Amino acid sequence: MSQPPTADELRNRLVDEILQDVRLTAGVERAMRRVRREAFLPGIALEEAYADQAVSIKDNPLGGPLPLSCASVPSVVGMMLRQLDVQPIDNVLEIGAGTGYNAALLAELTGDAGHVTSIDVDSDVALHARTMLDRAGYQRVQVMERDGLIGAPENAPYDRMLAAVGLWDVPAPWWEQLGEGGRLVLPLRWRGQTQSVALTRRGDTLVSEGMELCGFVPIIGQEGEKTATLNADDTIRVIHDEDQAVDANALGDSLSNTTGIEVMSEQRIGGEESFDGVWLRATARDDRVCRLQVMPDAMARELVLRPALPVRSPVLVDGDSLAYLIVRREGVDRERPHRLGAAAYGPHAEKLAQDLVTHIESWGAARTAVPRLTITPVETDVAAGPGHVISKRASRLTLTY
């Protein structure tokens, strides 16, 4: 009888699988092959510890679909570390300690001459990370119980800052703690989607060096993202930013009382080809872009025309009307059998559908164009309240091509 694979074999197998889809630097690959993920997940089976999936380490005491803290998906960890581009001797701040695994990887990348600070607002999570790092031999990592929105000014300025929690804005203290030319990588929640954005500081501006789709547990204390429920069963929702006017009742009435229309574009995609760029292209030009979320029950009951991605399709919202992305299979092109288009409801359905198709065509005409996100601070009189809650954006986000 063959022996089960060892932890080393499983770890190397996982990294090999990640490399098939995710580009890693030599340093990140080496660190991921060296750091024992199972050491940070006590009680978890080896096969689970080395699966490319998130592992929850603490449930949210307030309930809801998301845990309070988890070990991130390894392929996403590798992707974000590649974006971060850590150099030996760098001074690094990690916001969101999680299991301590990320901090161990950062310690490997910075070497003995560098320094890693990892902070978490939850005392249990911080203690878990500290304990696991000590057991794994990474005593030099400094772990603090600290509100992530405040950062850790005592160890600033930082060459690199990495957020392992979803954010809706760049907190003001982070601007003060990131050194000139330093890089910040964070999962930025914007217009209903989350992108892992690598930002380099150039004076009073943060300029993106790359963006990748991802998903993360949101940071505690930022409340700029809202959910509008469009039906009584709460199976159709629009996720939007607080500065966007979304009338849930009017949209719900349009879904219930008007017949949806479809308007197709000329753009086609292959079976494995991504079309996430449609959301980015539309967001760059249109403040009406949000995210549509349609639950399986609503899909089964055919309450709406089928969206391209039921849980995260881009949608244009305007008063009592909306239009969202759809994909239709047409067999006329074997290489690209799927055609993109828009489904729309409400009195202004046709115009909104045409507007969305225009965004699709714009994306299709320049699919390889690289988007650039620029973030600048803006004057605001909104200070952090109790618990450091931030409910209005203190930065200006500009997306260009």
C-alpha positions in Angstrom: 0.0 0.0 0.0 1.4 3.4 -1.0 2.1 5.9 1.7 0.1 9.2 1.9 2.0 12.2 0.6 4.1 14.1 3.1 3.5 17.8 4.0 6.6 18.7 1.8 5.2 16.8 -1.1 1.8 18.4 -0.8 3.3 21.9 -0.4 5.4 21.5 -3.6 2.4 20.1 -5.4 0.3 23.1 -4.4 3.0 25.6 -5.6 3.3 23.6 -8.9 -0.5 23.9 -9.4 -0.4 27.7 -8.6 2.4 28.2 -11.1 0.2 26.8 -13.9 -2.2 29.8 -13.6 -0.4 32.5 -11.5 3.0 34.1 -12.3 5.2 34.2 -9.2 8.6 35.8 -8.8 11.5 33.4 -7.9 11.5 34.8 -4.3 7.8 34.3 -3.8 8.0 30.8 -5.2 10.9 29.9 -2.9 9.1 31.3 0.2 5.9 29.4 -0.6 7.9 26.2 -0.9 9.7 26.9 2.4 7.0 28.1 4.8 4.9 25.3 6.2 1.2 26.4 5.9 0.0 23.5 8.0 2.0 25.0 10.9 -0.4 27.9 11.0 -3.5 25.8 10.7 -3.4 23.5 13.7 -6.1 20.8 13.7 -6.6 21.1 9.9 -5.9 18.0 7.8 -2.8 18.2 5.6 -4.9 17.8 2.4 -7.0 20.7 3.4 -4.1 22.9 4.5 -2.6 22.4 1.0 -5.7 22.9 -1.0 -6.0 26.1 -3.0 -8.8 27.4 -0.8 -9.4 29.8 2.1 -9.7 28.3 5.6 -11.7 30.1 8.3 -10.0 30.5 11.6 -12.6 32.6 13.4 -16.3 33.0 12.8 -17.9 36.4 12.7 -19.7 36.9 16.1 -22.2 39.2 14.4 -23.2 36.4 11.9 -23.4 37.0 8.2 -21.8 35.1 5.3 -18.2 36.1 5.9 -15.9 34.9 8.7 -14.1 37.4 10.9 -10.7 36.0 9.8 -9.3 33.3 7.6 -6.3 32.0 5.9 -6.4 33.4 2.3 -6.4 31.3 -0.8 -2.8 30.4 -1.5 -2.9 31.4 -5.2 -4.2 34.8 -4.2 -1.5 35.1 -1.5 1.1 34.4 -4.1 -0.4 36.8 -6.6 -0.5 39.7 -4.0 3.1 39.0 -2.9 4.2 39.2 -6.5 2.4 42.6 -6.7 4.0 43.7 -3.5 7.5 43.1 -4.9 9.2 42.8 -1.5 13.0 43.4 -1.5 15.6 42.2 1.1 15.9 44.7 4.0 12.5 46.2 3.3 10.4 47.5 6.2 6.9 45.9 5.8 3.5 46.4 7.4 0.8 43.8 7.1 -2.8 44.8 8.0 -4.8 41.8 8.9 -2.6 39.2 10.7 -4.8 36.2 9.9 -3.1 32.9 10.8 0.4 34.4 10.6 1.2 32.5 7.4 1.4 35.7 5.3 3.8 37.3 7.8 6.0 34.3 7.7 6.2 34.6 3.9 7.0 38.3 4.2 9.8 37.4 6.7 11.3 35.0 4.2 11.2 37.7 1.5 12.7 40.5 3.7 15.4 38.4 5.2 17.2 38.9 8.5 18.0 42.5 7.7 14.4 43.4 7.0 11.5 44.0 9.4 7.8 42.8 9.3 5.0 44.2 11.4 1.7 42.5 11.4 -1.4 44.0 13.0 -5.0 42.9 13.7 -7.9 44.5 15.5 -9.0 41.2 17.1 -7.1 40.0 20.1 -7.7 36.3 19.5 -6.5 36.6 15.9 -3.4 38.5 16.9 -2.6 36.0 19.6 -3.1 33.1 17.2 -0.7 34.7 14.7 1.9 35.4 17.4 1.7 31.9 18.7 2.0 30.2 15.3 4.8 32.5 14.2 6.8 31.6 17.4 6.2 27.9 16.9 7.3 28.1 13.3 10.5 30.0 14.1 9.5 33.5 13.0 10.0 35.3 16.3 11.4 38.4 14.6 8.0 39.3 13.1 6.3 41.9 15.4 2.6 41.3 15.9 0.4 44.0 17.4 -3.3 44.1 18.5 -4.2 47.3 16.6 -7.0 48.8 14.6 -5.9 48.4 11.0 -7.3 51.8 10.0 -4.7 53.4 12.3 -1.7 51.4 11.1 1.5 51.2 13.1 3.2 54.6 13.0 5.9 53.7 15.5 7.6 51.5 12.9 7.0 53.8 9.9 8.0 54.8 7.3 7.3 51.5 5.4 8.8 50.4 2.1 5.9 48.0 1.6 2.3 47.8 3.0 0.0 44.8 2.4 -3.6 44.7 3.4 -5.1 41.2 3.8 -8.6 42.7 4.3 -10.9 44.4 1.9 -11.0 48.2 2.0 -13.3 50.8 0.5 -10.8 53.6 0.8 -7.1 54.3 1.7 -7.1 55.4 5.4 -5.4 58.7 6.0 -2.8 57.3 8.4 -1.6 54.9 5.7 -0.7 57.9 3.5 1.5 59.2 6.3 3.2 55.8 7.0 4.0 54.8 3.4 7.4 56.1 2.3 8.0 57.9 -0.9 8.4 55.3 -3.7 6.9 52.7 -1.3 4.3 50.2 -2.5 0.8 49.5 -1.1 -1.1 46.4 -2.1 -4.7 46.2 -1.0 -8.0 44.6 -2.0 -10.0 47.7 -3.0 -13.8 47.4 -2.9 -15.1 49.8 -5.5 -18.4 50.0 -7.3 -19.3 46.5 -6.1 -16.2 44.6 -7.1 -12.9 43.9 -5.4 -9.6 44.3 -7.1 -6.2 43.6 -5.6 -4.4 46.9 -6.6 -0.6 47.5 -6.4 -0.1 51.2 -5.8 3.2 53.1 -5.7 3.5 56.4 -3.8 4.6 59.3 -5.9 4.4 62.4 -3.8 0.7 62.9 -2.8 -0.5 60.4 -5.4 -0.8 56.6 -5.4 -0.5 55.2 -9.0 -1.4 51.6 -9.8 1.2 49.1 -11.1 -1.4 46.4 -11.7 -4.9 45.1 -10.7 -6.2 41.6 -10.2 -9.7 40.4 -9.3 -10.0 39.0 -5.8 -12.2 38.7 -2.8 -11.4 39.4 0.9 -13.1 39.7 4.3 -13.8 43.5 4.6 -11.9 45.5 7.2 -13.9 46.5 10.4 -14.7 50.2 10.5 -15.2 51.2 6.8 -18.9 51.3 5.8 -18.9 52.8 2.4 -20.4 49.9 0.5 -24.2 49.3 0.6 -26.6 46.5 -0.4 -30.0 47.2 -2.0 -32.4 44.3 -1.9 -34.7 44.3 -4.9 -37.3 41.6 -3.9 -39.0 40.3 -0.9 -37.0 37.0 -0.8 -33.7 39.0 -0.8 -32.5 36.9 -3.7 -31.7 39.8 -6.1 -29.4 42.6 -4.9 -27.5 45.5 -6.1 -24.1 46.2 -4.3 -23.1 49.8 -4.6 -21.0 52.6 -3.0 -22.6 55.0 -0.5 -22.2 57.9 -3.0 -24.4 56.2 -5.6 -28.2 56.8 -5.5 -30.0 53.4 -5.7 -33.8 53.3 -5.3 -34.4 49.6 -4.3 -38.2 49.9 -4.3 -38.3 51.5 -7.8 -35.9 48.9 -9.2 -37.8 46.1 -7.6 -41.1 47.3 -9.1 -39.5 47.4 -12.5 -38.2 43.9 -12.2 -41.6 42.7 -11.1 -43.8 44.7 -13.5 -41.8 45.1 -16.8 -40.6 42.6 -19.3 -36.8 42.4 -19.7 -35.2 43.2 -23.0 -31.9 42.0 -24.5 -29.5 44.0 -26.6 -26.5 42.1 -27.9 -23.1 43.5 -28.8 -20.7 42.4 -31.5 -18.2 41.2 -29.0 -17.5 37.5 -28.6 -15.4 35.5 -26.2 -14.0 32.0 -25.9 -15.1 29.5 -23.2 -12.1 30.3 -20.9 -11.7 34.0 -21.9 -12.2 36.5 -19.1 -14.5 39.5 -19.6 -13.9 41.2 -16.2 -12.5 44.1 -18.1 -16.0 45.1 -19.1 -16.6 46.2 -15.5 -13.3 48.1 -15.3 -14.0 49.8 -18.7 -17.5 50.8 -17.7 -16.4 52.0 -14.2 -13.8 54.3 -15.8 -16.5 56.2 -17.8 -19.8 55.7 -15.9 -20.7 56.6 -12.3 -23.8 54.4 -12.6 -21.9 51.1 -12.5 -22.7 48.8 -9.6 -22.7 45.0 -9.1 -25.8 42.7 -9.5 -26.1 39.7 -7.2 -28.6 37.0 -8.2 -29.0 34.1 -5.8 -29.5 30.5 -7.1 -33.2 30.4 -6.0 -33.9 33.5 -8.2 -32.0 31.9 -11.1 -34.0 28.6 -10.7 -37.3 30.5 -10.6 -36.2 32.6 -13.6 -37.1 35.8 -11.9 -34.7 37.7 -14.2 -33.0 37.1 -17.5 -29.8 35.2 -16.8 -26.9 37.4 -15.9 -23.4 36.7 -17.2 -22.0 36.0 -13.7 -24.9 35.6 -11.2 -23.0 36.8 -8.1 -21.0 39.7 -9.7 -22.3 41.0 -13.0 -21.7 44.7 -13.8 -25.0 46.6 -13.8 -25.9 50.2 -14.8 -28.5 51.7 -12.4 -30.5 54.8 -13.2 -33.5 55.6 -11.1 -36.2 52.9 -11.8 -34.2 51.2 -14.5 -31.2 48.9 -14.8 -29.1 47.0 -17.3 -26.7 44.2 -16.6 -24.2 42.1 -18.5 -25.3 38.8 -20.1 -23.6 36.1 -22.2 -25.4 34.1 -24.9 -23.9 31.1 -26.6 -24.0 31.2 -30.4 -22.3 28.5 -32.5 -21.3 30.6 -35.5 -17.7 31.1 -34.2 -16.0 28.0 -32.9 -13.1 29.9 -31.3 -15.4 32.5 -29.6 -18.9 31.0 -29.4 -20.1 33.3 -26.6 -21.6 36.8 -27.4 -21.8 39.6 -24.8 -24.8 41.8 -24.4 -27.2 43.5 -22.0 -30.5 42.6 -20.3 -32.5 45.6 -19.0 -35.7 46.4 -17.1 -37.6 49.5 -16.5 -38.9 52.6 -18.4 -35.4 53.4 -19.6 -34.4 49.9 -20.3 -33.5 50.4 -24.0 -31.2 53.4 -23.4 -29.4 51.7 -20.4 -28.9 48.5 -22.4 -27.4 50.5 -25.3 -25.2 52.4 -22.9 -23.9 49.1 -21.5 -23.4 47.7 -25.0 -21.3 50.8 -25.8 -19.1 50.0 -22.8 -18.8 46.4 -24.0 -17.8 47.5 -27.5 -15.2 49.9 -26.0 -13.7 47.1 -24.0 -13.7 44.8 -27.0 -11.9 47.4 -29.2 -9.0 47.5 -26.8 -9.0 44.3 -24.8 -5.3 44.4 -24.1 -5.3 48.0 -22.8 -3.9 48.3 -19.3 -6.1 50.2 -16.8 -4.4 52.7 -14.5 -5.9 53.7 -11.2 -4.7 56.9 -9.6 -5.7 57.8 -6.0 -5.3 61.2 -4.4 -6.4 62.4 -1.0 -9.2 64.9 -0.8 -10.0 67.5 1.8 -12.7 66.1 4.1 -14.3 67.1 7.4 -15.3 63.5 8.1 -13.2 62.1 10.9 -13.2 58.6 12.2 -16.0 58.2 14.8 -16.4 55.6 17.5 -14.5 52.5 16.6 -12.8 54.5 13.8 -15.8 54.1 11.4 -15.2 55.8 8.1 -18.4 56.2 6.0 -17.3 58.8 3.4 -14.5 58.4 0.9 -11.4 60.5 1.8 -9.7 59.7 -1.5 -10.4 60.5 -5.2 -10.2 57.4 -7.4 -9.6 57.9 -11.1 -9.4 55.1 -13.6 -7.8 55.7 -17.0 -6.5 53.7 -20.0 
